């Protein structure tokens, strides 16, 4: 067994948090089967990340999505399930990224590449979590025309942001 990389360690911590969080929420909502499945899946996924043999990260990601969906249907609060889905996405992404990075022995500026990847992962996850949870907490009635204008404005702002990131990326190369 090779030494674990920093991203593998992050992935293992996130998988353990995912399994423990889903198990705890299942326990408090009296969903014993879901609790046991989440612990077993987390343990197997951690073992796969550590040993790095098969490429089953997507299968575990989907399995946890199914378990989170079942818990949501059984009455577990939406905010916690949104957080667990974000953790699931991050764990899958980091496990897959570290698996692919292991194929290359000499990556120049590996730490910088990992830091960039963590930033590129964290920002969309944070925004996605906020966009998922905030509407369930806030009740606002808007006319349809105002809503359309807000959506168009958001799309334009995202497009301008992406264009700015592309220009910055071209300067790096």
SULLINRA-V29008 format. One record per backbone hydrogen bond with DSSP energy under -1.0 kcal/mol. NH is the residue of the N-H (numbers start at 0). CO is the residue of the C=O. If there is no record, write none. Layout:
{{NH/CO} {NH/CO}}
This chain:
{{8/4} {9/5} {10/6} {11/7} {12/8} {13/9} {14/10} {15/11} {16/12} {17/13} {18/14} {19/15} {20/16} {21/17} {22/18} {23/19} {24/20} {25/21} {26/22} {27/23} {28/24} {29/26} {30/25} {34/30} {35/31} {36/32} {37/33} {38/34} {39/35} {40/36} {41/37} {42/38} {43/39} {44/40} {45/41} {46/42} {47/43} {48/44} {49/45} {50/46} {51/47} {55/53} {59/55} {60/56} {61/57} {62/58} {63/59} {64/60} {65/61} {66/62} {67/63} {68/64} {69/65} {70/66} {71/67} {72/68} {73/69} {74/71} {75/70} {80/76} {81/77} {82/78} {83/79} {84/80} {85/81} {86/82} {87/83} {88/84} {89/85} {90/86} {91/87} {92/88} {93/89} {94/90} {95/91} {96/92} {97/93} {98/94} {99/95} {100/96} {101/97} {103/100} {112/108} {113/109} {114/110} {115/111} {116/112} {117/113} {118/114} {119/115} {120/116} {121/117} {122/118} {124/120} {125/121} {126/122} {127/123} {128/124} {129/125} {130/126} {131/127} {132/128} {133/129} {136/133} {137/133} {146/142} {147/143} {148/144} {149/145} {150/146} {151/147} {152/148} {153/149} {154/150} {155/151} {156/152} {157/153} {158/154} {159/155} {160/156} {161/157} {162/158} {163/159} {164/160} {165/161} {166/162} {167/163} {168/164} {169/165} {170/166} {171/167} {172/168}}
